[in-house]
């Protein structure tokens, strides 16, 4: 069994997963409190320069930050301007121009002198699956080895795929019912549609999506059947965890 501990030391939030047998940490996550993490953020960015010889663009993210946007990895873009009613996809292959506003997600944070890497392939994570915008089809975690289950999943979940996005089934999906997976796919699809719609009418540099704090994303990903207890001395964290569990895993309360 495992024990999850959440506490604060100075301006850092500690999330520690402990083995109840060995009393040793299995996983430790640290998150500074002074600023929201940039990784996985979705923002409305403005194209600063298109550099053809490196097949890339540099985009302004706001707050004095610049992002690197590979045109090779991103052949289609999520322009923030409202689409025409005849558009069949949220993505457009129109060439980028300086001044264009596009929706991007931070794929890699800045490293030393390198700018953050941003992408139009937005990902939204759930407990059982991940929505992958711009990458269609159904992927399945390599840790799931049941071939019969995989075949049934590909057949049953096909209707939830789109020309604009696909899904990756996480390892936890094997322990869920197909009804639970289908429900999460519907929820993530609607969240993506709302994010795109919000982006079309938001000002440049707006943050459209932010990953939840590490203690909540960790809670989402845990198999709570293996967790003996969750302990925190932070009232606000306790309330947020209660709220998250009521929405996602009410059976654990």
Number of C-alpha atoms within 10 A of each C-alpha: 12 22 20 25 17 19 15 16 9 7 10 14 18 18 22 21 22 19 17 15 9 9 11 12 14 13 11 12 14 14 17 14 13 8 7 13 16 18 17 21 19 27 27 26 28 25 21 18 16 19 12 9 6 10 12 18 19 21 26 21 24 16 7 6 11 21 28 20 24 19 20 10 12 16 15 18 22 25 25 24 15 12 16 7 6 6 9 11 11 20 18 15 11 10 11 20 13 13 13 16 26 23 28 29 25 23 22 16 16 17 9 6 6 11 16 19 21 29 24 25 22 22 24 17 18 19 22 22 24 20 26 23 21 22 18 16 17 20 17 18 15 9 10 15 12 9 9 8 12 17 10 11 18 14 10 13 16 13 9 16 17 16 14 16 21 22 28 20 23 20 18 16 19 20 9 12 10 15 11 12 20 17 13 20 23 13 12 21 22 12 15 20 12 12 15 18 16 14 27 19 11 15 14 19 19 16 20 18 16 15 16 13 15 17 23 17 15 16 20 20 16 15 13 18 9 10 16 12 12 15 12 14 11 11 9 10 16 15 11 13 17 15 13 16 17 13 9 14 15 11 8 10 7
